[in-house]
Amino acid sequence: MTLRRLRPGCRQSRRCASRSIRASGEALTAGIKHHSIDGVSVPITTPAKTVADSFKHRSKVGLDVALEALRDALRRKRATTDEIWRCAVADRVATVMRPYLENLP
């Protein structure tokens, strides 16, 4: 299952097999880096944003997936706790993530 971001007012194609989520403001723009692929600017989320999003949508992807994403990002040094915290605040899941971030080694 793939989660896609839609801007407010956008509609999802009926043929698309992935789930879409709506985001706006800081939750839409924080943790996004633009890369140029074949001359086209493509928005790609950072690992910290992906972890925060997995906690935000934990009812859809599961808490075990969110915790595994957090452990994996920190173990592989893909993101720091500060980067994850900034994205969590932007996604408004900081209070949900706080106990997990405090108890990880």
N, C-alpha and C positions, 0 to 999 in steps of 0.2 A: 504494500500500500504506500502510495506517495502522497505527501501533503503539499499542496501548492498554495501560494499566497495570491490573493486577489485584492486589488484596490477596491475601495467602496464604489458601488455603482457598476462594477464589472459582473458579467454573468459567466457561468461555467458552461462549456459545451456539453451537450447531452451525451456525446459519444465518449467522453473522457472517463476512464476507469478509476482515476485517482480522486481522493477526497480533497476538497478545497476549503480553505479557511479565509476569513476576512480579517484584515488588519489595517490599521490606519495610524497616522502620527508616528510617534517614537517607536512603537512596536513594529511598524513596517520598515523603518529606515535604519534603526540601530543594528549594528552587527552585519551590515551588508557591505561587501567590497565589489567594486566593478572591475571586471577583467575584460580585456579585449581579445576576442576569439574571431579570427578571420576578419578583422576590422569592425566587428560588431561588439558593442559594449554589453556584457552579460552580467547581471547581478548574481553574486554567489554569496551564500551565508557563511559566516565564520564558524568554526567549531563551537565557540562559546555560545553563539546565537542558536545553533542547532540543539545544544544541551538545554538552554533556557526554553526553547520552543517545545522540546519533548516533555518538560515539566508542565508547561502551559496546557498542553494537549494530552496530559497523562490519562484522561478518561478514554481517549481514542486509541492511544498507542500502548497504554499500560504503564503502571508505576515501575515495574521491573525493567522495562526498556529504558525509561528515563534514568533510573539509577545506574544501569549498565553504561549508558551514554556518558553520564557524569564520571564514573570510575575510569572509563576508557579514555576520555579526553584528558583527565589529569594524569593517568598512568603513562600515556604516550606523549605527554607534554605538548599536546595540541593547543591547549588553552590554559591560562592561569586562573586561579580562583578569583582574582580581581576582574578579569575579563568576563568570566561567567557571571559574577555578581552584577556588573554593569548591565549586561544583557537581561538578567533576571529582574532588575529594577525597571528597565524599559518595558519588559513584558508583564510587569506587575505580578510576578510570582516569587518575589524575594522572600516573603514570609513562609512560603511553602518550601523553598529550597534551603532556607537558613539551617534547619536541623541537620540536613544531609551534608551540607558544606562544612559545618562545624565538627561533625563526627567522622569525617574521612581522614585517614592518616596523611 
